[in-house]
Amino acid sequence: MSTITPARSVDRPVPTAAPRSRTSQGRTGWFMLTPALVLLVLFLVVPFVSAFALSFTNQRLISPNPTEYVGTAQFTRLLTVRPVTLSPETDPATGGSLRDDAGALVYPSLRELTRDNPDRPELAGLQEWTSFSLGERRIVFLAGDAVFMRSLVNTLIFAVVIVPLQGGLGLLLALLVNKRTRGVNVFRAIYFVPVVMSMVVVSILWSFLYDPSNGLINNSLGFLTRGALGPIDFLGDTRTALPSVMLMSVWQAVGFHMVIWLSGLQSIPGTLYEAASIDGATRWQEFRFVTWPGLRNTMVFVMITITIAAFGLFTQIDVMTRGGPLDSTSTVVFHAVQQGYRQQNIAYGSAISVVFFLMVLVVALVQRVLTRDKD
């Protein structure tokens, strides 16, 4: 007798709504991302592309002449640097080196070298940037734009000083306010108050503090030294102008980086400190082997943000010194604004902006490589 085996039902996969749900989520994400993308394109991508295109022209904001393509002429003027060696003039009477009434050596005029000199046509139109003496010879560096070279050096000096100083002071303050003691929140607020103040207001305030006649700093120095230390023109002296701006910049921004360091400190597990204490580690050993390794990612972020902000120095210079005295506080961004808007040479200002962008990009990438995790 045969047995009839019932047919097995084939389980068919039940369609799910996953693809449709993912598509819906993707559309929602793009919809929410669109406003930010539009703003980034309008205020970052389009201006940079426009500046890059204008840097190859002779465009001026208000000019009756039509815009012309000039190739890399703007960049050539911007980046040209040529050294020139000057020997002292010869005294026809003695045959030796000629000296003036004060006893200083007399050198040929640079004007003769940079204007209508058929022997050195490559020096035409160049400006004196800096010079130094080597024996009786004088080494002069000529530049297509001497103000830009001074601005570039000032920017580099500002960044080299500000990055470790501001980052280190912010870390020190973070370590101090990281302790759970009474009133610590008051000190956190005090250190952070300058950050929320407008940079223009802070710059004006410190200009009053630096005033050589009635400034609080000079009055305090005179009182403490009983008049032995006379009024110092902090912003009017080429030796003190840039350090004075540095001091104000550190005071204004150190609170922000203190908060970043503090967040990194509070993310380190307390069990690591307990283990280090059980092993008999000193405070310095705890910082070296527990705290600092745990702050590596925070350190990278702080260093990069301080570096970018230092290279973008503008507001303090514009309000406090206007680039003076004698271009001793001029920066790359300030010079770009001066050329592009105040002197209406938008093409040359765009070339400065492009060079500035590449400079910041290279520095940020190098800094990121040097601070990356070796593992």
Disulfide bonds with the S-S distance in Angstrom:
none
